[in-house]
Each structure stands twice: as C-alpha cells, then as structure tokens.
Amino acid sequence: MTDSPPAALKRFIWDIQSMVELAESEREILLIGRDLMARLIAEDDWLPPAFSAADPAYAQQFQLYADAMERFTIVSTVLAPGQASSVGVEPFWQILGVLRGVFSRRSFDIGAEGEFLPGGAEQKLAGGAIWTSPSRGAAQLVNLQSDRPSIAIQVFGGDIGKAPRQTLTPEGAAHFGPTSYANASDAPPFDIWTIQTRIED
C-alpha cells in the first residue's frame, strides 16, 4: 500500500472536487462527471490491490476518498463471480463507471411500508460503461461474470458511509444504518494530504 494515490485517481479526485465546487446544478455535475469518469476508467490497471480484492462471502465496498465537507465520496465496489450486492436505498446523486467486468444494475421501487418492490429498470453495464443518476431510489448490482470479479467505481453526492439507509442483503436480511466499508486497517482511504503533490497532465 502506498501513501499517495495512483496518478489517475489523484487527478480524478481533484477534478471531482473542482466540479462540485463550481457546478451550478446537479444536472451539470452529472454531465461533467460522466466525462471525468470516462477518463478515469479508460485504463483499468491503476486501482491498488487493497481496494480491488473480492470476497466470495460478501460484496466489498472500499472507500477510496471522502471529501472533508461530505460533498462527495468515491468508492470501489467489488463483486466476486456471480455475486450480488445488497439492495440499497441510494440517498445521493451517483456517477458509476465499470472498471472491469460486467454488471447488471437492477432498480427497485420503494413501497408504502418501505419495502423494496422488484420490477424496475435493469441495465447491463460492461467494462467502460458509465451510468449516472439524480434519483433517490433503490438498486442492486450483480456480477454477470461466472469466472472473475467485476469492479465498479462510484461517486456519491455525499458520504455514503455516514448516511443511514435501508438495505436488504441477497439472503433477505433487512438492515437500516450506514454502509460498512471493507477497508483493512492498513489500507485507509486516501485523504486531502495524500493528494497534495503536483499533478502532471
């Protein structure tokens, strides 16, 4: 594990931070953010192993960076072959890019009692695909590959790790609370101090 993020991620963090500061609307954030994400995932070899390891038992979500003012957070979501994430309420705008593999993103409606209702839209997202949403619905990611992990990079318009939200595991267990990140103790998210070095275009 290095003290400084990869150059591609460092540039992305700086650009997202500038965009959030200067954009005049959520729509503008999503439009510009799509282009920034496209540049980030154009190459798939920059993500450190500490943030790209799959676990056959549980979907993994690693925090890569959290804005100190909680305006956004960047995570990597790693699913083992055939694995599904929990269904979760998405309380913020989101920009998702597929770094490796192939996902199905399944949308759910939320019923009057707060239950998740299937039947929403489903998108197949292969490597290099980008998906953005201003919605506050619920969704699940599924790795469509049977022989290798799939990895998505996600930017949320707030700290997804601090926002209490309703989730439902693939096994049917309901939970309400913040997201638990999978970061190991020796692989914390990068912070503002680790991205201060000069960026070369």
Helices and strands as residue ranges (DSSP letters): H 7-22, H 26-40, G 49-51, E 60-66, E 73-79, E 87-89, E 94-100, E 102-110, E 116-117, E 122-126, E 130-133, E 138-143, E 150-156, E 165-168, E 174-177, G 192-195
